[in-house]
Amino acid sequence: MSGTGLNALLFLVSCIFDFYILILFVRLILAFVHADYYHPLTQFVVKCTSFLVTPLRKFIPDVRGVETATLVLILLIVLLKWIMLILMSYGIPNLLGLFILMIGDTLKLMLEILSLAFIFQAILSWVQPASPVYQVLNKCTSPMTSPLHKVIPPISGIDITPLIAIIVLQLLVIILASPIIAYGLAVAIGS
């Protein structure tokens, strides 16, 4: 397969896995903040994920409000994603490198999903603040913005704490997650 064709295939495989991981992370967050089970967003997420999560929940119980089965499933799917990507690009990967990649990529995806939640929440606050989706997003992001509100009050009625939270989350991606992924990839492909 040509370099361009392989890159396109790798991109598609990565996007498919990342989209499903996104849905699983949303499930994890919604369960953690005790979002309304009957909300359409929650129902969509549950229907897309329950066929894999429900069997795991029989063996992996929740721990302190965290759906541990969903977290384990996220880690397994991230691991499967990297196995496929490395097999398609480099050959058989190193197992230790795969586990490092799994941790780094899971962390990166979690931080990016939280950043997206802040962005969507900001857009909805301008366009449709009474939206039920806005209420769900607010419930998901408020644990991070509440401590910031104590330090940075609204300026002229404008709350800048979501912007600060996004900056902090993206800094964590750059400082923490990206080096872990780079190191894991180097170990996984043996370079």
PyMOL commands that place a pseudoatom at each C-alpha (Angstrom):
pseudoatom trace, name=CA, resn=MET, resi=1, chain=A, elem=C, hetatm=0, pos=[0.000, 0.000, 0.000]
pseudoatom trace, name=CA, resn=SER, resi=2, chain=A, elem=C, hetatm=0, pos=[1.332, 3.473, -0.840]
pseudoatom trace, name=CA, resn=GLY, resi=3, chain=A, elem=C, hetatm=0, pos=[2.371, 5.884, 1.886]
pseudoatom trace, name=CA, resn=THR, resi=4, chain=A, elem=C, hetatm=0, pos=[-0.656, 8.083, 1.276]
pseudoatom trace, name=CA, resn=GLY, resi=5, chain=A, elem=C, hetatm=0, pos=[-3.057, 5.133, 1.291]
pseudoatom trace, name=CA, resn=LEU, resi=6, chain=A, elem=C, hetatm=0, pos=[-1.530, 3.771, 4.493]
pseudoatom trace, name=CA, resn=ASN, resi=7, chain=A, elem=C, hetatm=0, pos=[-1.724, 7.195, 6.158]
pseudoatom trace, name=CA, resn=ALA, resi=8, chain=A, elem=C, hetatm=0, pos=[-5.381, 7.498, 5.171]
pseudoatom trace, name=CA, resn=LEU, resi=9, chain=A, elem=C, hetatm=0, pos=[-6.128, 4.021, 6.546]
pseudoatom trace, name=CA, resn=LEU, resi=10, chain=A, elem=C, hetatm=0, pos=[-4.269, 4.743, 9.791]
pseudoatom trace, name=CA, resn=PHE, resi=11, chain=A, elem=C, hetatm=0, pos=[-6.213, 7.993, 10.130]
pseudoatom trace, name=CA, resn=LEU, resi=12, chain=A, elem=C, hetatm=0, pos=[-9.558, 6.235, 9.631]
pseudoatom trace, name=CA, resn=VAL, resi=13, chain=A, elem=C, hetatm=0, pos=[-8.747, 3.459, 12.089]
pseudoatom trace, name=CA, resn=SER, resi=14, chain=A, elem=C, hetatm=0, pos=[-7.603, 5.999, 14.679]
pseudoatom trace, name=CA, resn=CYS, resi=15, chain=A, elem=C, hetatm=0, pos=[-10.735, 8.135, 14.179]
pseudoatom trace, name=CA, resn=ILE, resi=16, chain=A, elem=C, hetatm=0, pos=[-13.091, 5.169, 14.566]
pseudoatom trace, name=CA, resn=PHE, resi=17, chain=A, elem=C, hetatm=0, pos=[-11.411, 4.031, 17.774]
pseudoatom trace, name=CA, resn=ASP, resi=18, chain=A, elem=C, hetatm=0, pos=[-11.168, 7.574, 19.165]
pseudoatom trace, name=CA, resn=PHE, resi=19, chain=A, elem=C, hetatm=0, pos=[-14.849, 8.255, 18.462]
pseudoatom trace, name=CA, resn=TYR, resi=20, chain=A, elem=C, hetatm=0, pos=[-15.925, 5.185, 20.406]
pseudoatom trace, name=CA, resn=ILE, resi=21, chain=A, elem=C, hetatm=0, pos=[-13.482, 5.983, 23.204]
pseudoatom trace, name=CA, resn=LEU, resi=22, chain=A, elem=C, hetatm=0, pos=[-15.005, 9.474, 23.325]
pseudoatom trace, name=CA, resn=ILE, resi=23, chain=A, elem=C, hetatm=0, pos=[-18.452, 7.959, 23.848]
pseudoatom trace, name=CA, resn=LEU, resi=24, chain=A, elem=C, hetatm=0, pos=[-17.077, 5.695, 26.599]
pseudoatom trace, name=CA, resn=PHE, resi=25, chain=A, elem=C, hetatm=0, pos=[-15.421, 8.656, 28.330]
pseudoatom trace, name=CA, resn=VAL, resi=26, chain=A, elem=C, hetatm=0, pos=[-18.692, 10.574, 28.160]
pseudoatom trace, name=CA, resn=ARG, resi=27, chain=A, elem=C, hetatm=0, pos=[-20.386, 7.605, 29.800]
pseudoatom trace, name=CA, resn=LEU, resi=28, chain=A, elem=C, hetatm=0, pos=[-17.743, 7.553, 32.518]
pseudoatom trace, name=CA, resn=ILE, resi=29, chain=A, elem=C, hetatm=0, pos=[-18.145, 11.280, 33.207]
pseudoatom trace, name=CA, resn=LEU, resi=30, chain=A, elem=C, hetatm=0, pos=[-21.956, 11.196, 33.100]
pseudoatom trace, name=CA, resn=ALA, resi=31, chain=A, elem=C, hetatm=0, pos=[-22.024, 8.335, 35.591]
pseudoatom trace, name=CA, resn=PHE, resi=32, chain=A, elem=C, hetatm=0, pos=[-19.508, 10.072, 37.848]
pseudoatom trace, name=CA, resn=VAL, resi=33, chain=A, elem=C, hetatm=0, pos=[-21.528, 13.316, 38.025]
pseudoatom trace, name=CA, resn=HIS, resi=34, chain=A, elem=C, hetatm=0, pos=[-24.812, 11.389, 38.349]
pseudoatom trace, name=CA, resn=ALA, resi=35, chain=A, elem=C, hetatm=0, pos=[-26.336, 12.917, 35.212]
pseudoatom trace, name=CA, resn=ASP, resi=36, chain=A, elem=C, hetatm=0, pos=[-30.034, 12.353, 34.561]
pseudoatom trace, name=CA, resn=TYR, resi=37, chain=A, elem=C, hetatm=0, pos=[-30.350, 8.816, 33.214]
pseudoatom trace, name=CA, resn=TYR, resi=38, chain=A, elem=C, hetatm=0, pos=[-33.378, 9.733, 31.118]
pseudoatom trace, name=CA, resn=HIS, resi=39, chain=A, elem=C, hetatm=0, pos=[-31.715, 12.684, 29.376]
pseudoatom trace, name=CA, resn=PRO, resi=40, chain=A, elem=C, hetatm=0, pos=[-31.457, 12.015, 25.591]
pseudoatom trace, name=CA, resn=LEU, resi=41, chain=A, elem=C, hetatm=0, pos=[-27.667, 12.473, 25.618]
pseudoatom trace, name=CA, resn=THR, resi=42, chain=A, elem=C, hetatm=0, pos=[-27.301, 9.977, 28.457]
pseudoatom trace, name=CA, resn=GLN, resi=43, chain=A, elem=C, hetatm=0, pos=[-29.635, 7.523, 26.733]
pseudoatom trace, name=CA, resn=PHE, resi=44, chain=A, elem=C, hetatm=0, pos=[-27.613, 7.779, 23.484]
pseudoatom trace, name=CA, resn=VAL, resi=45, chain=A, elem=C, hetatm=0, pos=[-24.359, 7.108, 25.318]
pseudoatom trace, name=CA, resn=VAL, resi=46, chain=A, elem=C, hetatm=0, pos=[-25.791, 4.203, 27.307]
pseudoatom trace, name=CA, resn=LYS, resi=47, chain=A, elem=C, hetatm=0, pos=[-27.279, 2.555, 24.214]
pseudoatom trace, name=CA, resn=CYS, resi=48, chain=A, elem=C, hetatm=0, pos=[-23.994, 2.877, 22.302]
pseudoatom trace, name=CA, resn=THR, resi=49, chain=A, elem=C, hetatm=0, pos=[-21.904, 1.390, 25.095]
pseudoatom trace, name=CA, resn=SER, resi=50, chain=A, elem=C, hetatm=0, pos=[-24.007, -0.968, 27.213]
pseudoatom trace, name=CA, resn=PHE, resi=51, chain=A, elem=C, hetatm=0, pos=[-23.483, -4.016, 24.975]
pseudoatom trace, name=CA, resn=LEU, resi=52, chain=A, elem=C, hetatm=0, pos=[-19.797, -3.971, 25.994]
pseudoatom trace, name=CA, resn=VAL, resi=53, chain=A, elem=C, hetatm=0, pos=[-19.975, -2.401, 29.452]
pseudoatom trace, name=CA, resn=THR, resi=54, chain=A, elem=C, hetatm=0, pos=[-22.832, -4.468, 30.906]
pseudoatom trace, name=CA, resn=PRO, resi=55, chain=A, elem=C, hetatm=0, pos=[-21.053, -7.855, 30.625]
pseudoatom trace, name=CA, resn=LEU, resi=56, chain=A, elem=C, hetatm=0, pos=[-17.903, -6.368, 32.178]
pseudoatom trace, name=CA, resn=ARG, resi=57, chain=A, elem=C, hetatm=0, pos=[-19.865, -4.891, 35.086]
pseudoatom trace, name=CA, resn=LYS, resi=58, chain=A, elem=C, hetatm=0, pos=[-20.705, -8.438, 36.200]
pseudoatom trace, name=CA, resn=PHE, resi=59, chain=A, elem=C, hetatm=0, pos=[-17.008, -8.991, 36.937]
pseudoatom trace, name=CA, resn=ILE, resi=60, chain=A, elem=C, hetatm=0, pos=[-15.741, -5.459, 37.620]
pseudoatom trace, name=CA, resn=PRO, resi=61, chain=A, elem=C, hetatm=0, pos=[-17.733, -3.525, 40.245]
pseudoatom trace, name=CA, resn=ASP, resi=62, chain=A, elem=C, hetatm=0, pos=[-17.946, 0.255, 40.500]
pseudoatom trace, name=CA, resn=VAL, resi=63, chain=A, elem=C, hetatm=0, pos=[-15.469, 1.862, 42.872]
pseudoatom trace, name=CA, resn=ARG, resi=64, chain=A, elem=C, hetatm=0, pos=[-16.467, 5.072, 44.691]
pseudoatom trace, name=CA, resn=GLY, resi=65, chain=A, elem=C, hetatm=0, pos=[-18.842, 6.264, 42.009]
pseudoatom trace, name=CA, resn=VAL, resi=66, chain=A, elem=C, hetatm=0, pos=[-16.493, 5.422, 39.133]
pseudoatom trace, name=CA, resn=GLU, resi=67, chain=A, elem=C, hetatm=0, pos=[-17.680, 2.907, 36.552]
pseudoatom trace, name=CA, resn=THR, resi=68, chain=A, elem=C, hetatm=0, pos=[-14.551, 0.793, 36.741]
pseudoatom trace, name=CA, resn=ALA, resi=69, chain=A, elem=C, hetatm=0, pos=[-15.800, -1.528, 34.000]
pseudoatom trace, name=CA, resn=THR, resi=70, chain=A, elem=C, hetatm=0, pos=[-16.065, 1.421, 31.610]
pseudoatom trace, name=CA, resn=LEU, resi=71, chain=A, elem=C, hetatm=0, pos=[-12.564, 2.578, 32.537]
pseudoatom trace, name=CA, resn=VAL, resi=72, chain=A, elem=C, hetatm=0, pos=[-11.146, -0.902, 31.947]
pseudoatom trace, name=CA, resn=LEU, resi=73, chain=A, elem=C, hetatm=0, pos=[-12.966, -1.042, 28.597]
pseudoatom trace, name=CA, resn=ILE, resi=74, chain=A, elem=C, hetatm=0, pos=[-11.473, 2.331, 27.612]
pseudoatom trace, name=CA, resn=LEU, resi=75, chain=A, elem=C, hetatm=0, pos=[-7.988, 1.066, 28.424]
pseudoatom trace, name=CA, resn=LEU, resi=76, chain=A, elem=C, hetatm=0, pos=[-8.545, -2.157, 26.465]
pseudoatom trace, name=CA, resn=ILE, resi=77, chain=A, elem=C, hetatm=0, pos=[-9.868, -0.318, 23.406]
pseudoatom trace, name=CA, resn=VAL, resi=78, chain=A, elem=C, hetatm=0, pos=[-6.958, 2.151, 23.490]
pseudoatom trace, name=CA, resn=LEU, resi=79, chain=A, elem=C, hetatm=0, pos=[-4.599, -0.829, 23.708]
pseudoatom trace, name=CA, resn=LEU, resi=80, chain=A, elem=C, hetatm=0, pos=[-6.329, -2.522, 20.766]
pseudoatom trace, name=CA, resn=LYS, resi=81, chain=A, elem=C, hetatm=0, pos=[-6.122, 0.713, 18.765]
pseudoatom trace, name=CA, resn=TRP, resi=82, chain=A, elem=C, hetatm=0, pos=[-2.378, 0.955, 19.258]
pseudoatom trace, name=CA, resn=ILE, resi=83, chain=A, elem=C, hetatm=0, pos=[-1.828, -2.733, 18.511]
pseudoatom trace, name=CA, resn=MET, resi=84, chain=A, elem=C, hetatm=0, pos=[-3.624, -2.293, 15.181]
pseudoatom trace, name=CA, resn=LEU, resi=85, chain=A, elem=C, hetatm=0, pos=[-1.880, 0.975, 14.287]
pseudoatom trace, name=CA, resn=ILE, resi=86, chain=A, elem=C, hetatm=0, pos=[1.604, -0.351, 15.062]
pseudoatom trace, name=CA, resn=LEU, resi=87, chain=A, elem=C, hetatm=0, pos=[0.980, -3.680, 13.323]
pseudoatom trace, name=CA, resn=MET, resi=88, chain=A, elem=C, hetatm=0, pos=[-0.153, -1.810, 10.208]
pseudoatom trace, name=CA, resn=SER, resi=89, chain=A, elem=C, hetatm=0, pos=[2.837, 0.560, 10.291]
pseudoatom trace, name=CA, resn=TYR, resi=90, chain=A, elem=C, hetatm=0, pos=[5.841, -1.122, 11.898]
pseudoatom trace, name=CA, resn=GLY, resi=91, chain=A, elem=C, hetatm=0, pos=[5.165, -4.772, 12.616]
pseudoatom trace, name=CA, resn=ILE, resi=92, chain=A, elem=C, hetatm=0, pos=[4.954, -6.569, 15.943]
pseudoatom trace, name=CA, resn=PRO, resi=93, chain=A, elem=C, hetatm=0, pos=[5.071, -4.069, 18.844]
pseudoatom trace, name=CA, resn=ASN, resi=94, chain=A, elem=C, hetatm=0, pos=[6.884, -4.316, 22.151]
pseudoatom trace, name=CA, resn=LEU, resi=95, chain=A, elem=C, hetatm=0, pos=[4.397, -5.120, 24.949]
pseudoatom trace, name=CA, resn=LEU, resi=96, chain=A, elem=C, hetatm=0, pos=[5.853, -2.642, 27.453]
pseudoatom trace, name=CA, resn=GLY, resi=97, chain=A, elem=C, hetatm=0, pos=[5.655, 0.140, 24.865]
pseudoatom trace, name=CA, resn=LEU, resi=98, chain=A, elem=C, hetatm=0, pos=[2.011, -0.721, 24.223]
pseudoatom trace, name=CA, resn=PHE, resi=99, chain=A, elem=C, hetatm=0, pos=[1.154, -0.343, 27.901]
pseudoatom trace, name=CA, resn=ILE, resi=100, chain=A, elem=C, hetatm=0, pos=[2.963, 3.002, 28.083]
pseudoatom trace, name=CA, resn=LEU, resi=101, chain=A, elem=C, hetatm=0, pos=[1.085, 4.114, 24.942]
pseudoatom trace, name=CA, resn=MET, resi=102, chain=A, elem=C, hetatm=0, pos=[-2.193, 2.963, 26.470]
pseudoatom trace, name=CA, resn=ILE, resi=103, chain=A, elem=C, hetatm=0, pos=[-1.660, 5.088, 29.577]
pseudoatom trace, name=CA, resn=GLY, resi=104, chain=A, elem=C, hetatm=0, pos=[-0.457, 8.162, 27.680]
pseudoatom trace, name=CA, resn=ASP, resi=105, chain=A, elem=C, hetatm=0, pos=[-3.159, 8.038, 25.017]
pseudoatom trace, name=CA, resn=THR, resi=106, chain=A, elem=C, hetatm=0, pos=[-5.923, 7.448, 27.572]
pseudoatom trace, name=CA, resn=LEU, resi=107, chain=A, elem=C, hetatm=0, pos=[-4.731, 10.461, 29.542]
pseudoatom trace, name=CA, resn=LYS, resi=108, chain=A, elem=C, hetatm=0, pos=[-4.514, 12.589, 26.387]
pseudoatom trace, name=CA, resn=LEU, resi=109, chain=A, elem=C, hetatm=0, pos=[-7.989, 11.608, 25.214]
pseudoatom trace, name=CA, resn=MET, resi=110, chain=A, elem=C, hetatm=0, pos=[-9.473, 12.301, 28.652]
pseudoatom trace, name=CA, resn=LEU, resi=111, chain=A, elem=C, hetatm=0, pos=[-7.913, 15.774, 28.788]
pseudoatom trace, name=CA, resn=GLU, resi=112, chain=A, elem=C, hetatm=0, pos=[-9.009, 16.599, 25.243]
pseudoatom trace, name=CA, resn=ILE, resi=113, chain=A, elem=C, hetatm=0, pos=[-12.574, 15.422, 25.891]
pseudoatom trace, name=CA, resn=LEU, resi=114, chain=A, elem=C, hetatm=0, pos=[-12.775, 17.630, 28.965]
pseudoatom trace, name=CA, resn=SER, resi=115, chain=A, elem=C, hetatm=0, pos=[-11.489, 20.552, 26.870]
pseudoatom trace, name=CA, resn=LEU, resi=116, chain=A, elem=C, hetatm=0, pos=[-14.195, 19.867, 24.293]
pseudoatom trace, name=CA, resn=ALA, resi=117, chain=A, elem=C, hetatm=0, pos=[-16.818, 19.841, 27.045]
pseudoatom trace, name=CA, resn=PHE, resi=118, chain=A, elem=C, hetatm=0, pos=[-15.727, 23.343, 28.059]
pseudoatom trace, name=CA, resn=ILE, resi=119, chain=A, elem=C, hetatm=0, pos=[-15.786, 24.549, 24.450]
pseudoatom trace, name=CA, resn=PHE, resi=120, chain=A, elem=C, hetatm=0, pos=[-19.262, 23.134, 23.779]
pseudoatom trace, name=CA, resn=GLN, resi=121, chain=A, elem=C, hetatm=0, pos=[-20.495, 24.556, 27.055]
pseudoatom trace, name=CA, resn=ALA, resi=122, chain=A, elem=C, hetatm=0, pos=[-19.180, 28.017, 26.139]
pseudoatom trace, name=CA, resn=ILE, resi=123, chain=A, elem=C, hetatm=0, pos=[-20.809, 27.900, 22.698]
pseudoatom trace, name=CA, resn=LEU, resi=124, chain=A, elem=C, hetatm=0, pos=[-24.129, 26.759, 24.159]
pseudoatom trace, name=CA, resn=SER, resi=125, chain=A, elem=C, hetatm=0, pos=[-23.982, 29.486, 26.819]
pseudoatom trace, name=CA, resn=TRP, resi=126, chain=A, elem=C, hetatm=0, pos=[-23.941, 32.079, 24.015]
pseudoatom trace, name=CA, resn=VAL, resi=127, chain=A, elem=C, hetatm=0, pos=[-26.433, 30.398, 21.700]
pseudoatom trace, name=CA, resn=GLN, resi=128, chain=A, elem=C, hetatm=0, pos=[-28.844, 28.426, 23.881]
pseudoatom trace, name=CA, resn=PRO, resi=129, chain=A, elem=C, hetatm=0, pos=[-28.105, 28.632, 27.622]
pseudoatom trace, name=CA, resn=ALA, resi=130, chain=A, elem=C, hetatm=0, pos=[-31.426, 27.005, 28.551]
pseudoatom trace, name=CA, resn=SER, resi=131, chain=A, elem=C, hetatm=0, pos=[-30.551, 23.878, 26.558]
pseudoatom trace, name=CA, resn=PRO, resi=132, chain=A, elem=C, hetatm=0, pos=[-30.720, 20.581, 28.489]
pseudoatom trace, name=CA, resn=VAL, resi=133, chain=A, elem=C, hetatm=0, pos=[-27.333, 19.663, 26.984]
pseudoatom trace, name=CA, resn=TYR, resi=134, chain=A, elem=C, hetatm=0, pos=[-25.875, 22.816, 28.553]
pseudoatom trace, name=CA, resn=GLN, resi=135, chain=A, elem=C, hetatm=0, pos=[-27.109, 21.658, 31.958]
pseudoatom trace, name=CA, resn=VAL, resi=136, chain=A, elem=C, hetatm=0, pos=[-25.408, 18.265, 31.510]
pseudoatom trace, name=CA, resn=LEU, resi=137, chain=A, elem=C, hetatm=0, pos=[-22.160, 19.907, 30.362]
pseudoatom trace, name=CA, resn=ASN, resi=138, chain=A, elem=C, hetatm=0, pos=[-22.286, 22.298, 33.291]
pseudoatom trace, name=CA, resn=LYS, resi=139, chain=A, elem=C, hetatm=0, pos=[-22.653, 19.366, 35.675]
pseudoatom trace, name=CA, resn=CYS, resi=140, chain=A, elem=C, hetatm=0, pos=[-19.602, 17.719, 34.071]
pseudoatom trace, name=CA, resn=THR, resi=141, chain=A, elem=C, hetatm=0, pos=[-17.366, 20.800, 34.091]
pseudoatom trace, name=CA, resn=SER, resi=142, chain=A, elem=C, hetatm=0, pos=[-18.347, 22.427, 37.375]
pseudoatom trace, name=CA, resn=PRO, resi=143, chain=A, elem=C, hetatm=0, pos=[-16.043, 20.210, 39.510]
pseudoatom trace, name=CA, resn=MET, resi=144, chain=A, elem=C, hetatm=0, pos=[-13.111, 21.819, 37.669]
pseudoatom trace, name=CA, resn=THR, resi=145, chain=A, elem=C, hetatm=0, pos=[-14.395, 25.394, 37.536]
pseudoatom trace, name=CA, resn=SER, resi=146, chain=A, elem=C, hetatm=0, pos=[-15.719, 25.604, 41.110]
pseudoatom trace, name=CA, resn=PRO, resi=147, chain=A, elem=C, hetatm=0, pos=[-12.232, 25.816, 42.684]
pseudoatom trace, name=CA, resn=LEU, resi=148, chain=A, elem=C, hetatm=0, pos=[-11.243, 28.389, 40.039]
pseudoatom trace, name=CA, resn=HIS, resi=149, chain=A, elem=C, hetatm=0, pos=[-14.292, 30.528, 40.877]
pseudoatom trace, name=CA, resn=LYS, resi=150, chain=A, elem=C, hetatm=0, pos=[-12.912, 30.953, 44.392]
pseudoatom trace, name=CA, resn=VAL, resi=151, chain=A, elem=C, hetatm=0, pos=[-9.696, 32.416, 43.001]
pseudoatom trace, name=CA, resn=ILE, resi=152, chain=A, elem=C, hetatm=0, pos=[-10.977, 34.194, 39.858]
pseudoatom trace, name=CA, resn=PRO, resi=153, chain=A, elem=C, hetatm=0, pos=[-14.411, 35.785, 40.170]
pseudoatom trace, name=CA, resn=PRO, resi=154, chain=A, elem=C, hetatm=0, pos=[-16.355, 36.853, 37.055]
pseudoatom trace, name=CA, resn=ILE, resi=155, chain=A, elem=C, hetatm=0, pos=[-14.909, 40.003, 35.497]
pseudoatom trace, name=CA, resn=SER, resi=156, chain=A, elem=C, hetatm=0, pos=[-17.656, 42.475, 34.508]
pseudoatom trace, name=CA, resn=GLY, resi=157, chain=A, elem=C, hetatm=0, pos=[-20.111, 39.579, 34.540]
pseudoatom trace, name=CA, resn=ILE, resi=158, chain=A, elem=C, hetatm=0, pos=[-17.954, 37.399, 32.260]
pseudoatom trace, name=CA, resn=ASP, resi=159, chain=A, elem=C, hetatm=0, pos=[-16.726, 34.079, 33.619]
pseudoatom trace, name=CA, resn=ILE, resi=160, chain=A, elem=C, hetatm=0, pos=[-13.234, 33.334, 32.288]
pseudoatom trace, name=CA, resn=THR, resi=161, chain=A, elem=C, hetatm=0, pos=[-12.670, 30.186, 34.359]
pseudoatom trace, name=CA, resn=PRO, resi=162, chain=A, elem=C, hetatm=0, pos=[-13.604, 27.839, 31.472]
pseudoatom trace, name=CA, resn=LEU, resi=163, chain=A, elem=C, hetatm=0, pos=[-10.876, 29.451, 29.356]
pseudoatom trace, name=CA, resn=ILE, resi=164, chain=A, elem=C, hetatm=0, pos=[-8.352, 28.966, 32.150]
pseudoatom trace, name=CA, resn=ALA, resi=165, chain=A, elem=C, hetatm=0, pos=[-9.472, 25.349, 32.583]
pseudoatom trace, name=CA, resn=ILE, resi=166, chain=A, elem=C, hetatm=0, pos=[-8.991, 24.709, 28.837]
pseudoatom trace, name=CA, resn=ILE, resi=167, chain=A, elem=C, hetatm=0, pos=[-5.499, 26.232, 28.965]
pseudoatom trace, name=CA, resn=VAL, resi=168, chain=A, elem=C, hetatm=0, pos=[-4.571, 24.071, 31.976]
pseudoatom trace, name=CA, resn=LEU, resi=169, chain=A, elem=C, hetatm=0, pos=[-5.948, 20.932, 30.304]
pseudoatom trace, name=CA, resn=GLN, resi=170, chain=A, elem=C, hetatm=0, pos=[-4.025, 21.623, 27.089]
pseudoatom trace, name=CA, resn=LEU, resi=171, chain=A, elem=C, hetatm=0, pos=[-0.837, 22.307, 29.074]
pseudoatom trace, name=CA, resn=LEU, resi=172, chain=A, elem=C, hetatm=0, pos=[-1.286, 18.920, 30.727]
pseudoatom trace, name=CA, resn=VAL, resi=173, chain=A, elem=C, hetatm=0, pos=[-1.579, 17.326, 27.277]
pseudoatom trace, name=CA, resn=ILE, resi=174, chain=A, elem=C, hetatm=0, pos=[1.670, 18.991, 26.185]
pseudoatom trace, name=CA, resn=ILE, resi=175, chain=A, elem=C, hetatm=0, pos=[3.644, 18.506, 29.412]
pseudoatom trace, name=CA, resn=LEU, resi=176, chain=A, elem=C, hetatm=0, pos=[2.362, 15.125, 30.555]
pseudoatom trace, name=CA, resn=ALA, resi=177, chain=A, elem=C, hetatm=0, pos=[0.453, 13.064, 27.971]
pseudoatom trace, name=CA, resn=SER, resi=178, chain=A, elem=C, hetatm=0, pos=[2.433, 13.795, 24.780]
pseudoatom trace, name=CA, resn=PRO, resi=179, chain=A, elem=C, hetatm=0, pos=[5.848, 12.835, 26.249]
pseudoatom trace, name=CA, resn=ILE, resi=180, chain=A, elem=C, hetatm=0, pos=[4.368, 9.587, 27.602]
pseudoatom trace, name=CA, resn=ILE, resi=181, chain=A, elem=C, hetatm=0, pos=[2.955, 8.789, 24.148]
pseudoatom trace, name=CA, resn=ALA, resi=182, chain=A, elem=C, hetatm=0, pos=[6.256, 9.625, 22.425]
pseudoatom trace, name=CA, resn=TYR, resi=183, chain=A, elem=C, hetatm=0, pos=[8.213, 7.458, 24.838]
pseudoatom trace, name=CA, resn=GLY, resi=184, chain=A, elem=C, hetatm=0, pos=[5.696, 4.607, 24.559]
pseudoatom trace, name=CA, resn=LEU, resi=185, chain=A, elem=C, hetatm=0, pos=[5.802, 4.725, 20.765]
pseudoatom trace, name=CA, resn=ALA, resi=186, chain=A, elem=C, hetatm=0, pos=[9.611, 4.649, 20.778]
pseudoatom trace, name=CA, resn=VAL, resi=187, chain=A, elem=C, hetatm=0, pos=[9.582, 1.615, 23.072]
pseudoatom trace, name=CA, resn=ALA, resi=188, chain=A, elem=C, hetatm=0, pos=[6.748, -0.095, 21.167]
pseudoatom trace, name=CA, resn=ILE, resi=189, chain=A, elem=C, hetatm=0, pos=[8.446, 0.125, 17.771]
pseudoatom trace, name=CA, resn=GLY, resi=190, chain=A, elem=C, hetatm=0, pos=[11.930, -0.440, 19.166]
pseudoatom trace, name=CA, resn=SER, resi=191, chain=A, elem=C, hetatm=0, pos=[13.589, 2.774, 18.091]
for i in range(1, 191): cmd.bond("trace and resi %d" % i, "trace and resi %d" % (i + 1))
show_as sticks, trace
zoom trace
